[in-house]
């Protein structure tokens, strides 16, 4: 007897979720194997709803490049962080964290200000 893969795929495609669950259970019993990897994504998602993804609440804003308007970026960094001139200049030239552990809204606001001044900014 020749195996017809297309016919098998067609037949499995027509099954309902409950029929697929019954099929998986029957295969586990018959072969003594765990078929969790072979389950369709919908069945796996329905079986484990408690595996919810946590939303990020704290963000870090970093400068990756000062751009062409380094002086403007330094001024913005000083206004955002209240660093001295030398510290702000060093931060802008070397790149690095401007502010960390802040809300998403504050991070987006700082990013917009720095990008308007000409810096390349990354929010993590």
Helices and strands as residue ranges (DSSP letters): H 5-13, H 17-31, H 41-47, E 59-65, H 70-81, H 85-94, E 96-102, H 104-117, E 120-123
